[in-house]
Amino acid sequence: MKSLAKLLISHVFISIFVTFFLLSGHIKHPFLIIFLLFLPVLNKGQRFQKIQSKKYIF
């Protein structure tokens, strides 16, 4: 559950960051395209964290 919360918080902050700079005009379109292409690297970085999750058996 902690990893899901971290993932959601990081994506919310990144989307706020990108939206703010896109609306203010400080970000160029080629940079935005490159940034969005490499955004999934954040998900891979979260996978390497050693977070123990409980397994539930139904």
N, C-alpha and C positions, 0 to 999 in steps of 0.2 A: 504494500500500500504506500510505503514511503517513496518508492521509485516512481509510482504513478503520479503522486503529488509533485515530486520534483520535476518530472517531465512536463506536467501541465503548467506549473509555475514558470519554468524556463520558456515554454512556447508562448505563454501569455506575455511575458516581458519582451521577448524578441518581436512579437507581432506589434506591440505598442511602440517599440523602438523603430521598427521599419515604417509603420504608419505615420509616426511623428515626423521622421526625416523625409518621407515621401511627400507629405502634405506641405512641409515647410520649404521644399525645393532644394535642400542641401545634398540630396543624394542623386547620383546620375543613374540612368537606366542600365548601362552595362554593369556597373557595380551591383545594382539590385539583382540583376539576372545571375551574376556569379554568386552572390550571397545566398540567393534562394536555391541554387543548385547544390551548394555545400551545406545547407541547413540540416540535412539528414545525418550529418556527422555528429550532431548533438545527441541523436538517439543512440548511435553506436557508442559514444562515450559513456552514456548512462548504463549501457549494458555491461561494461567492464567494472562497474562498482560492485563490491561484494556485499550485496544486500540479501539477507536471509528472509525468505518468505515461507510462511506456513502452508503446508499442503493439507487441504481439506478433503476428506473422503466422504462421499455421499452414499 
